[in-house]
């Protein structure tokens, strides 16, 4: 089967996939794999395949925001992927979880528009337990703070005239906010596959992003390296158990 958006043949994909926003981060992830090769680069979707410790792994970028990312997730699942792990960045809701920390998302608040068109309002966006456990265990083997808990998925990045809902979710105990995890979890549940996510915190969600947001620091870069390594190790662990 040819996947027209990703521009790849399903026969080239693997049961395990790591997905990320940035096409160049996808390339960086692929360099950590053995025998890696690029399959396609179509729009924001850049696809690589490789392996680690004998486990074949697909790596695909999905761009920014839930609608475009959902296209990627749907095509990967249509192509035979059974386990998807998102790696990315997020804004922290707490000074106790500063930039450079890692958060494994156990579930996501659906504050985006895409999943409202797929499932009822009260339907939860929840990670697969086995994937979450493997991610947390692998991340805990790295240096630095690792937390697991609820994240928020939001469409807007910069402030408009409406207030962001950050305060209420911070009070409710959410750890961080990003832009794609809820879509991943809902689609995975609908299609009967497994999904999980790990994010590197690159700032504080309640800051004025236009003034102080700077993800290009050594601390954040180190956290991104840690989350990528954790995702790869988690897949190897899951693959060995099957």
Helices and strands as residue ranges (DSSP letters): E 2-3, E 8-9, G 10-12, E 16-20, H 23-30, E 34-42, E 45-52, E 55-61, H 66-78, E 83-92, E 102-111, G 115-117, E 125-126, H 129-140, E 146-154, H 166-172, E 176-178, H 181-191, E 194-204, H 209-212, H 218-240
